[in-house]
Amino acid sequence: MTEQTTGMSFSRRNFIKGAAALTATGALVGCAPAKETLAETGEETVEVPETKIYSGACRAQCGQGCYLNVHVRDGRVVRTTAGHFDDGPEFDRICPKGLVQPARVYSAERLQYPMRRVGERGSGEFERISWDEAIAEIAEKWKGYTEEFGPKSIAMFLGSGNTGTLGGGAPEGSIMARLLNVMGASRVLPDRDIATPMSWAYVFGAGPYGNRSSDAINAKHHVIWGGDTAVSQKQLAHFFLEARDAGTELVVIDIAYRVMPSKADWFIPVHPATDGALALGAIHEIFEQGWEATDFLRDHTEAPLLIKEDGKFLRMSDLGVEPTETATNAQGEEVPVDPYVVWDEETSSAVPLAQAVKPALGGVAPIQGIAVRTEMELVREAVEPWTLEHTSEVTGVSVEDIQHLAHLYTQEGDVQTDMKFGLNHYNNGMYSSKCINSLLLVSGQMGRSGSGLFTGEPNFGEGNVQACITMPSASGEVPQGVGAILNWTDFCNNIVHTGKKLGEDFPIKSFYASCTNVVSNQTDQNKTLELMNAIEFIVIQDMTMNDTALYADILLPACHWFETEDLRVRYYCNPYLLWNEKAVEPLYESKPDFEIYKLIAEAMGYGDFFQFTADEYLNVLLSTPYGKEKGITIDNIREKNYLRCDNDPTIAFEGAVFGTPTGRAMFYREDPKPDYMMGQELDLEKEKLSVFWEPAREADLSNPIREKYPFTICCEHMRTRAHTQWYDVDYLKEFEAAPVCRINPEDAAELGIEEGDTVRLYNDRGSVTMLAVLNPGEQRKAVHCPRSFLTREHIDGDLARTTFNEYNQACRNQSYFDCAVAIEKL
């Protein structure tokens, strides 16, 4: 902590004298000239209290990880300002949410003491109880459930509303994660933001995936694809704008004219959820013109690998050469190495991939009677239907713009692509993302400065997670481990209501959520409410009375981030570990989450597993290979209250060496696996090739459902909230006061809707009522609605009641934008 004592005093007389002097010199522009009649008032001098400044970290899961100065006077937080990094001033930024943190500390919505529900769930009727009563009731219920049904009957949801290690749920090595593992409880996954990162792993292997922010200036072109960086990633937007001002062309591909398109040199509007089709059209044009990066494809991708008619790779054992070497697989087992076969044009022979001088990309004759095709041939075949005309019809992008995009990626220098999570929020999100990845490979835009992906900054990572959650108790006992991993959709739609998982008995009796608002933030709110009403005993731990808190049986008040200490390790937009000092005492009877977890553990009989100090636990978390190499400890971090971690390279996959077993990027997987299993039907042929694409479920304009429900909703991020956090800050409501539906004026005219009218958006799942805003930046038949308002802030219904809670067959991902509705004026 640094202390700042204000060594001055002022009175109204001093202010008037100073202002008069400044006005006379023109320093106060717009002020009237000083008048001789200004009188001295003789008021008493007022001493300004001492100000102490503490280190703070904004810990919402917006991904920014902003560093804050927390200003305290007389034991109260009075303001926040941007913290300063001596070795990274380019990250000295905070957004409006960070600036109004004091309003969150002193919010009227703060939970003041533990409470027990006395009315119907959702009614908000509670009675005050003591901490001893609350913890005793939780322990009694959970012990009973554990004895009768096993610890898996207690389900915990590790929310992302607090990304601190001690207090939060999001970090994998958090104290809450340890509590879950010690108890052997079930973990419910939120299944958000999975599709686009999963596509990167599918094509590029292990990350890191993106070039760092300092490389942005080196690109000749930036393509921001599927998002509004100025709203969703405020910490990073300036890198694009500074590069643009230095001569980099800024291209934005999005479904509406929003903030970043307004800053772009070239804006490409695309129909919702058709980004993958646009990428396929560009690839088709690249092949038609012969612009593909042949050497890159040959040397740095698996495009030359040969595939047999049964869909399996041709290996040396198929040619009678048995494996002679072994390698260690992910399970630590020694397995034989059966090399992939390619056709070497240099020697006109079939050879192991590693021995080829010039592997062929196509036209390979049968080898020992085995018919084969290369990955590249499969890619060419798959994109053949995506002519300029067909792509334009599907995406709404003009033929000329598709041609220009293909030319830009291959003929106009280095292109850096920022794939945003707008792509992620559709049922076909992984397919669209994989197609864009494939465009980068076909054009050779990976593995060097100025190209590749832009994904933010590297960070320390989750830490030494396994050491934290498996650390023995003080007496040497080993934690039970997680009882089961449950996907949200399976948990919500099936397991709780049937008491079964994949046909086996699986009773769920209790639900515990901390630092999250599942009622508002998960899709298909009606399903979520059915879940909340079906579970026998619900414990919610949070700072405020949000929508989820209303459904608690026991409600535990957690203190604000500034009222306790914690370490932020999970962030994506700056390269720092951030230490959050305790700036003020917790208000009311609220407690740090860390303390609450330990109270529950003690009452459950697991106190021996938590006999450590915060520093001891954090030092275990920091003991990664990188942490050990750099000697990182919590004391090191406290020296400045931040510590830079340059553990990832500036250029991802530098030299085009990818994180796959072959070191090459992949277009094809012979044996793809879904990333979840809940008895869904599977057509794994769809998952094999990276250029497979199919339309979204409801956002697809050609889907017959659009005759009944002609509009699609983009449930977009808000500038002034992180999910629903900051709902209780009235200052920010001056900018985003109420839920609105932004609609194209032509669509509005057809429906008789005018600015400010009340409109109802509805489908078979539910409805929401809000105010209409006419916006010519919206496409026809597509609307934008901010999705971070609580239910009680809507005129009626909730935006989350219109969305569906079902997954793509292979990717466990909440599809926030893939939603069709009708609109009526009320």
PyMOL commands that set and color helices and strands:
alter all, ss='L'
color gray80, all
select helices_A, chain A and resi 12-24+89-91+96-99+101-105+131-149+151-153+175-183+195-204+213-218+229-232+234-245+259-263+275-289+294-300+316-319+353-355+375-383+388-395+399-411+429-442+465-470+488-498+518-521+525-534+549-551+561-563+593-603+607-610+614-621+625-630+634-638+654-656+684-687+705-708+730-734+745-750+791-793+799-801
alter helices_A, ss='H'
color red, helices_A
select strands_A, chain A and resi 2-4+9-10+46-47+51-57+67-73+76-82+115-117+126-128+154-158+186-189+210-211+221-225+249-254+266-269+306-308+325-328+334-337+341-344+349-352+372-374+415-419+453-454+484-487+500-501+504-505+510-514+537-542+554-557+566-568+576-580+642-644+711-716+740-743+758-762+767-774+782-786+796-797+820-825
alter strands_A, ss='S'
color yellow, strands_A
deselect
rebuild
show_as cartoon
